[in-house]
Amino acid sequence: MSLHAVTSSVAATLSPAPARGKSPWRLALLFAVAAAASGILLTGISVWFLGAVALAGLGPAALVFNFHTPAAFVRLFALSKTAGKYGERVVGHRAALLDQVSRRARLFTAMARAPSARAASWQLGNQDRLSDYMEDVEDVDYARLRVGMPAVVLMAGLAALIGATAVLTPFALGPIAVVSVAVVVTLRRALPRVAQFWTVARLSQRAAGRRLGAALGSVVPLQAERAFATILANAFARFNEAEASRIAQRRALAVLDMMAGLASPLAALSILLAAWHAGYRGGSLLVPAFLAFGWLALGETAQGVSRIVLGRVRENAARESLKDWTVPGGDVASSPAPVVLQTLTLKNVPRQTPDGRCLGGALNLTFQAGRPTALVGASGSGKTTLLKQIAGWIGADNHGQFIGDNVVMLGAYRRAVSHLCLHDAAILSDTIRENLFAPDASETECWRALATVELKDRIEAAGGLGAWISQDMLSLGEAQRLNLARALLSESPVVLLDEPVEHLDSGQASRLLKDVLSRLANRIVIYSTHHGCQAPEAIQISLGARR
């Protein structure tokens, strides 16, 4: 395989998935714009209607004034506004949910391959971190609905009203420009302050929760040492800091809302004064009044500017936070196409624990397809850790992968071409078919893999590939054999098996290992074991005890 092919494969793995669900978003935006336009027209036509009635009531024109046409328009725009809002919510939430499916799948795939996620473990046991993570995912999921679409609607309304003002009362554009500049300046000043307040509040809340949890978990010994009250006071002090930041954030947003709220009345007043100065009187003043009250109607949308700003701040913070869980290249869209790999050579691989502690000298390793390698050592000798390093799950990414005369950095490549089968297999509460983790495999291939690991009869008795299973329905040995079936169905050229025959009796263990290695004869296979080399053809690497 050439260097270009390898790097292309890695790049394809790390590139984000193409955008989906554009049509629902376009339709949702159309409904939102229609609702905003109907609201502006409803306010304008209502004022025009009332003004026309008042003018007609001053003379004989009242006898011939047609009330039905403007009244019909009022009802039309009222219904259009309501229908637009409901359409925006229904279609917009559908579009957001469609985006969630795609985005969360890419996020979870990226988390599975990201070093920081592996270091923190999948359990996310820290409740503060779990809470922050869930908030971050939600802030990104709903950013387009809460931030993007309202901002586009607001800008569209502003553009339409500014255009109409330029045609009808151009002298009003001066005061409107001054007010707009004031709002923009306030917005630019508020944005970094709101972001700072949000970050401080979040960090203080997390620190306070951690300290309070530690104090409540050790009440008796802390009270015995007379330290409980001090730690508790420190925790509540951090809660106070978080609340103070939130209050400061609300004040900054309130100033922004005040400026946005004043903009529409000032714009409306400027239009009426400019029209009066231009000589509009009586019935001719109704059209400028229509436009002026259209600006007032836009104020309803402008009142949400603080929510847009806060949503943008939270979205930016969430994206930065979620980067810690994903690979540097971003979301992972899909696995690369299967590749053929005959030799894997690793230079100067440091033996270490997942937290970076040294286990011994660096290793130079060469693995070949058709020649399985057994890592032999007692518990604690670093067998599983070394398998994770080979697979690219942990450790530095600067070990050379030699393919012909070319050398590429491993990192994402190792993870892309390796299948790591850990001994503590995870069993999902789902069908057996889904638990095989091979959506593209045929039923014949699935049954063949299950037969190889001697699970075919057990699965048939359970109801077949469509039967529902959970973790507590399988013994440790059955779970381990199901895990081996996943390895057989994998298309990865490098297969890493962690204690593949653990929880099995010696006879079945020898039989299964021989059959599995036979099925994987064309791939690079590395497995760990507590005992001596169980496969005569395997190369044995002995690992010393942990220091």
N, C-alpha and C positions, 0 to 999 in steps of 0.2 A: 504494500500500500504506500502511495506517495505521501510526502508531507502535505501537499496541497489537499489531497483527499481527506487526510486526518483533520487538518484545520477547518476544512469546509464542514466536516461532520460535527465538530465541536461548535462551530458558529451556528449551524442549524439547530443544535440542541439548545443554545442559549438565547436564540432570538425570540422576541415576544410573538405570541400568536396574532394572526391578523384580526382586525377589528370585526366584531360581529354585531348584529342587531341594529344596523344603521337605520333601517326603514322604520322600526317602532319609534326611535328617537326623533326622526324627522316628523312623523305623525304627531307625536307628543308635543314637539315644538310648534307645529302648526296649530294645534288646539290651544296652546298657551298664548300664542300671538293673537289668535282669534278672540280668546277671552279678554286679553288686555285691550285689543282694538274695540271690542264691543263695549267694554267698560268706559273707555274714553268717549265713544260715540253716544253711549247712553247718557252720560253726564252732559255732554254738549247739546244733544237734541232736547233733553229735558229743560235746560236753561233757555234754549232757543224757543221751545214751546211756551214756557211760562212768560218769556219776554214778549213773544208774538201775541199771546192772549191779552197781556196787559196793554200793549199798544192798540190792539183791536178794540178793547173795551172802552177806549177813550173817544170813540167816534162811531159813525155809522158802519164802519168796517166790521164791527162785531156781529152785525146781522148776517154777513155773508162769509164769515170766517169758517174754514173747514177744520174742525177738531179731529176728524177721523184719521187723516193721513199722518200727522205728527204723533198721535196717540198710538197708531199702529207701529210706527218706527220705535217708539219707546218700548212697546211690548216685544218687538222683534229683537232689539238689542239686549233687553233684559234676559230673554230666553237664550239668545246666543251666548251671552256671558256665562250663564249657568251651565249650558251644554258644553261650552269650551272648558270650563273649570273641571267638570266631571270627566270629560274626555282626556284632559291633560293628566289627571290623577290616575285614571285607569290605564291608559296607554303608557304613561311615564313610569308607573310602578312595574308594569309588565316588562318594559325595556330595561329597567334597572335590575330586575330579577334575572333576565336573560344574561345581562352582563355579569352578574354575580356568579352564575354557574361557571362561565368561562374564566373569570378572573380568579376565583377561589381555587379552581382546579390547577391553574398555573402557579398560584401562590403556594399551595400545599406541595406541588411537585418540586418547586424551587426550595422549599423548606426542607424537604427530604434530602436534598443534596448540599445544603448550605452548612459550612463548618460551625457557625455560631448556633444554629438550631440543634445540631447534633451535640454540641457541648452543653447546651441548656437542657437537653433531652426533650422528647416529645410530650412528656407528661405536663410540662408547664406548671410544675407544682407550686411555684410562687404565686399566691393568689393576686398580689398586686400586679405582677407582670401579666398574668392571665387576663385580668380585668382591662389593663391597658391594651393588650393585644386584641381583645374582642372589640374595644372601642375603635382601635385603629382600622380594623377590617371594615367595620360599619361606616366609618368616616370616608374611606376610599370608595366603598360600594355605592354610597348615596351622594357622592360629591357632584356628579353630573345632574342629579335631580334637585339637589338643594342649592347648588352654586351655579353650575354652568347654564342651565336652562333659564332660571330667573334673571341672570345677568344678561343673557342674549335678548330676552323679552324687554328688559328695561332699556337696553341700548337701542333696540328697534323702535320702541315708543319714543325715545328721545330724538332719534333721527327723523322720524315722521313729523313730530311736532316742531322741531327746529326748521325743517323744510317748509312747513305750512306757515310758520311765523315769518320766515324770510320773504315769502311771497306776499303775505297779507299785511304784516306790520313790521317791516325790516328795522325800524328804529328801536323796537323792543329787544333786538338781539344784543345790544350793548349791555343793558342791565342783566340779561340772562347769562351772558358770557361771564360777567363779574361774579355772579352767584355760582355759576358752574366751576369757576376757578377756585372759589372759596371751598366748595364741596370737595374738589379734587385734592386741594392742599390738606384739608382735614383728613381725607381718606389716606393720603400718603403718610401722614404723621401717625394716624391711628393704627395702621396695619402692623408696623414693627412692634408697637407698644402692646397691642393685643396678643401678638405672637409671643412676646416675652412674658406677659402675664399668664398666658395659657401654659407655657413651659414651666414657669415657677410653681404654679398651682398644682400641676401634675406631679412634679418631682417632690414637692412638699407633701402632697397627699400620699404618695408612695412611701416616702420615708416615715411619715407618721403612722401609716398602717403597719409597716414592718416593726417599728418600735413598740407600738401598742400590742401587736400580736406576740412579740417576744416577752413583753412584760406579763401579759395575761397567761402565757404558757409556763411561767416560772414564778407564780405569785408567792408561794410559800418560801422558797429559798431567798427571793429578793426581799421579802418582808423581814426574814431573819437577819439579813445583812443591812436592813434599813435603807435599801436602795429603791424599793418599789415606787415610793412617792416621787422620787426624783426622775426616774425613767418615765413614769406616767405623765409627769409635768412636761417633760421634754417632748413626748409624743403629742400631747394636746397643743403644745406651742407650735409644732409643725402644722397641725390642723388649722390653727389660727393663721399661720402664714399662708396656707393654701386659700383659706376663705378671704383673707385680705387681698390676695392677688385676683381672686374672682370678682371682688367688689370693684377693684381698680379697673378690671377689664370691662365690667358693666358700665362704669362711668365713661370710659373712652368710647364705648359703643353708643352710649346715650348722647354724647356730644355729636357723634356722627349722624345719629338718627335725627337730632335736632336740626342740624344743618340741612340734611336731606328733606326734612319735613318743611322747613322754611322756603326751600327752593321753589316748590310748586306754587304756593301763594304769591311769592314775589314775582315769579314769571307771569302769572295770571294778571297781577296788578300792572306789571310793565306793559303787557299787551293792551289792556283797557286804556291806560294813560296814553300810549302811543297812538291808539285808534282815535281817541278823543282829540288828541293834538293834531291828527291828520284830517280832522273834519267829519269823522263818522258821527251821525246823529240819528236818533229815532230807529227806524227799521234797519238802516244800514249798519247800525252798531250791533245787530244781532249776530252777524257772522264773526266779528272779533270776539264777542262774548262766548260764542260756541267754542272758539279756539282757546280762549282763556280758561274756560272751565274744563276743557280737555287736558290742559296742564294740571289742573287740580285733580282730575281723575288719575293722571299718571302718578300723582303723589302716593296713591294707594300702593302702587308697585314699588315706588322709591322708599317707602317705609320699611321694606324688607332688606335694605342695603346693609344693615348691621348683621343680619342673619347670613347674608352672602359673604361678608367679610369674615365672620367667625367660621363659617363653613370652609372658606378657602384656607384660613389659618390651620384649622384642624386637619384638612386634607393634606396640606404640605407637611405638617408635623407627622401625620400618620404614614405618609409615603417614606419619609426619612427613617421613621422607626421600623417600618417593615423591611427596609433594606438590610437591617441587622439579621433578618431571618432568611435572607435569600442569597444566592450566589452573586458575586460582583457583576456578572453580566446581565442580571435582571431575571425576570420570570422565565421559567423553562417551559417551552411550549410542548415539546414531544421528545421521544427518544430518537436517536439517530438510526439510520438504516443499518441492518446487520452488517458486520464487517468480519473478515477472516483474519485471524491473528495467529501466527505460528510460534512466535517467540516473544517473551516478555522479559526484559532485562532491567533491573533496578539497581542503581548505584548509590551507595552510602545512605541506606535507609536507617534512620536512627530508631533504635528500640526504645519505646517510651510508653507511658500510660496515657490515657485520654487527656489527663490534666497536664501533660508535658513532663512528668518526672522521668528521669533516665532509668532504663532497665539494663543497659549494657552497651557494648560497642556497636557501631553501625554495621549493617549487613550489606553485602553485595549478592544479589539474587538473580538467577536466570531460570525461567520456567518455559517449558516447551509443550506444545500441543501433542497429545498422545502419550505423554510421560507424566502421570499425576505425581504431585508432590505432597508429602505428609509432613506437617509441622508437629513434632512430638515433644511433649513436655508436661510437667505436673501443673495442677491448678496454680495460677498466679505467675506462671512463667511468661505470660504475654502473648499467648497464641491468638486469642481473639483480637487483641489490639493490633497485632501484626497483620491479620487478615483485613482489618478495617483500614490500616495504612496502605496495604496493597490496593484495596478497592478505592482509595482516595477519600474515604470518609473522614479520617482524622490525619493529623500530621502536616508537615510542610508540603507544598506542591512543587518543589523544585527538584524532584528526582527524575532522571532522564528516562524516557521511553524510546528505545532504539528500534527503528523500523528501517531496515536496509542501512543506508549511509546517513539517514536523516535522524535528527533528534528533536522532539517536541516536548513542551512542558506538559506534565501529566494532568494535574488539577481536575478539570471537568472531563477530560478524556478518559481517565481511569474510571470515573464514576459512570461514564456513558457506556463503556464496554464491559463492565463487570456486573456480575450477579452475586451478591453476598447473601448467603443462606445462614442466618444465625440460629443457634441451637434453641433459643427461647422463641419459638415460632408464634407469631400473632395470628389468632383465628378470629376472623370477623363474624359478627352476627349477621350472616347473609347466606346465600346459597353456596353449595360446594363449587359450582361453576365460577362464581365470583371469587371464591377463596383461592382458586388456582392462579389468579393474577395473569391470565393469558387470554385476553378477550378475542384475539385473532386465531387462536388454536381451534381446530375442528374437534368435534366430539370424539372422533376416532383417536386423535392425538391425546386427548385428555384421558380417555379410558386406557390407552396404552401406557401413559405415564403412571396412572394409578395402579395398573397391573404390575408394573416394574417394581413399585414400592410396596406391593402386596396389600393394597387397600381396595382393590376392585370389589371383592365380596362384601366388605364392610360398607362401601358406598352404595352398592346395589341394594343391600338390606335397608339402608337408610332412606331409600327412595330415588336414587339416581343423582345426576348432576344438578338437578333442580331442587334437591332437598335442602332444607334450612338447617344450618348448624350454628353453634356458638362455642365459646372457649370451653365451657364446662361439659360439653357433650362428647369431647374426645379425650382419650388418655394422653399422657405425655408422649408415649411411643407413637400413637396415631397422629398426633399433631406434628411430631418430628418427620414422620413419613409423608404427610401432606406437604410439609415444607420441602422435602426432597422432590416431590412431584412438581412443585413450582420451579425448582432448578432445572428439571428435565425439560419443562415447557419453555424455559427462557431461551432467547436467541443470542444471548451475550456470548462472546468468544472466550471470556474469562469467567469461570465459575468457582466461587470460594465457598467451601462448606465448613461450617463451624460445628465440630463434634457431630458429624452426620448420622452416626449410629448410636448416639446416646439414648438411654432408656430402652434399649433393645437387648434381648438375650444374645449370647455370643454366636449361636448358630445363625439366627436371623440377621445379626449385624454383619457377619462375614458374607452371607449370601446377598444381602441388599447392597453392600458396598461394592461387591464385584459386579452386580448388574448395573448399578448406577454409573460406575466408572466405564463400563462397556458402552453404555448409551452415550456417554460424553467423551468418547475416545478421540473425536476430532477437535476437541477444545482444550484450552489450558485449564487444568483442574488443580486446585490447591485445597487441601483439607487439613483440619487439626484433629488431634486425638491424644488421649491421655496415655495410651498404650503404645506398644511397638508398631511397626509398619504392618497394617492388616492386609495390604495389597502387595503381593510379591513384586509387581512391576513398578511400584511407586518409589520415588526418590525420597529419602528420609532426611529431614533437617531437625536436629535436636536443639531445643531451646533450654538454656539453663534457668535455674530458679531466679525469681525476682530479687533484686537487691533491696 
